[in-house]
Each structure stands twice: as C-alpha cells, then as structure tokens.
C-alpha cells in the first residue's frame, strides 16, 4: 500500500490544542462582568447545547445579565477569538508528529466541531496551517459528532478511504464519530476530560496519555 493512501485526522480542541480551558475562562470573565461566579453545575447543564441554546440558558439563569442574546454571543466570540489567535498552544509532541507524518507522506487532516474562523486563527497563530491537507469545521457539515459526517467529509477531502484513516480524539462523542465512520480511533488524554478517561479507553482502539508515547506506523 502506498503511503499516500493513509491519513491521520485530528480533532482540534483538547487533542491537537491545549484549549479546553478557554470556554470555562470565557464563562468566568463574562459572568464576572455581572457579579456572578461560575456555578459548579454550569458545565454539565450546557454540555451539548448549541450557541443559541447556551445564550438562552444564560439569560434564563443569570437575570442580572443585561446584554441581548446577540450582544452576549458577540462578546463570547470576541473573547474566544483573542484566545485562539494569541493564547492557545499545541499539545506536547503534536508538532513533531505532524512533521514526521508529513515526511512519511501521510495525508493529514483536521475534523473539528469548532468554527472555521477560530480554527484558522489558531492554525495561523501556531504557524502550522501548511501541515494540513484538509481542514473541515462544524460550518461545513449539517450534523455534528457523534455522527460520522465530519470524519467522512475529511476523508473525502483527503482522498483516503475511511478504513485507512487514523483519528485522534479527546472526547467520547468524537471517538464514537470516528468509529461510526469506520476509522481507527486513538483516544488522547486531556485534563478537561479526565473524568471520562475510562469511557474513552473503552470506546477507542487505542489510548495514549500524549503524542510522545504514540509511534507512527511505518508503511
């Protein structure tokens, strides 16, 4: 089998990027403007909600917020863009793996539930845009993870069959999406999802604490 028929596909947040701290920090900064502290129940309450649903939840549960839903979302976007374009970092060993895969002629893609604007801001900030052959974001698919759509779309852009793709993911829904696409799934440890580590190990084909302990197959 020729190397170019194989691909590595990466989730972005919590997998390639140390970035899962961003949204809790935005919640802290935003709620602090209205003299609220972040309740311990917030993460579980809004998990899986859309951007609009999250904004409505804030309006319903934090009555001192005077912003409209649109103003609230614009504020969140401005804060997140600043973090992604200036503050995010790569996970240890990520760049080395990407460079090694490029040298061995693997196709390399990103399949992320994040927006195109924030994804591109992070890639430019980290100067790694040129390492990817395809970048597919939530803007480009109708159904998010755990549906397989985004992974199948990425494989199609890479011109690689799904069964020849290795996926790296940090959350259970992402691992499920990769498996439903017929791909080999590697669970990557992230501090923000340590509470579901055992589930990630169970759902994946392989689990690693970091990229430094994963060996790229030689083809």
C-alpha positions, 0 to 999 in steps of 0.5 A, a space after each residue: 500500500 502506498 503511503 499516500 493512501 493513509 491519513 491521520 485526522 485530528 480533532 482540534 480542541 483538547 487533542 491537537 490544542 491545549 484549549 479546553 480551558 478557554 470556554 470555562 475562562 470565557 464563562 468566568 470573565 463574562 459572568 464576572 462582568 455581572 457579579 456572578 461566579 461560575 456555578 459548579 453545575 454550569 458545565 454539565 447543564 450546557 454540555 451539548 447545547 448549541 450557541 443559541 441554546 447556551 445564550 438562552 440558558 444564560 439569560 434564563 439563569 443569570 437575570 442580572 445579565 443585561 446584554 441581548 442574546 446577540 450582544 452576549 454571543 458577540 462578546 463570547 466570540 470576541 473573547 474566544 477569538 483573542 484566545 485562539 489567535 494569541 493564547 492557545 498552544 499545541 499539545 506536547 509532541 503534536 508538532 513533531 508528529 505532524 512533521 514526521 507524518 508529513 515526511 512519511 507522506 501521510 495525508 493529514 487532516 483536521 475534523 473539528 466541531 469548532 468554527 472555521 474562523 477560530 480554527 484558522 486563527 489558531 492554525 495561523 497563530 501556531 504557524 502550522 496551517 501548511 501541515 494540513 491537507 484538509 481542514 473541515 469545521 462544524 460550518 461545513 457539515 449539517 450534523 455534528 459528532 457523534 455522527 460520522 459526517 465530519 470524519 467522512 467529509 475529511 476523508 473525502 477531502 483527503 482522498 483516503 478511504 475511511 478504513 485507512 484513516 487514523 483519528 485522534 480524539 479527546 472526547 467520547 462523542 468524537 471517538 464514537 464519530 470516528 468509529 461510526 465512520 469506520 476509522 481507527 480511533 486513538 483516544 488522547 488524554 486531556 485534563 478537561 476530560 479526565 473524568 471520562 478517561 475510562 469511557 474513552 479507553 473503552 470506546 477507542 482502539 487505542 489510548 495514549 496519555 500524549 503524542 510522545 508515547 504514540 509511534 507512527 506506523 511505518 508503511 
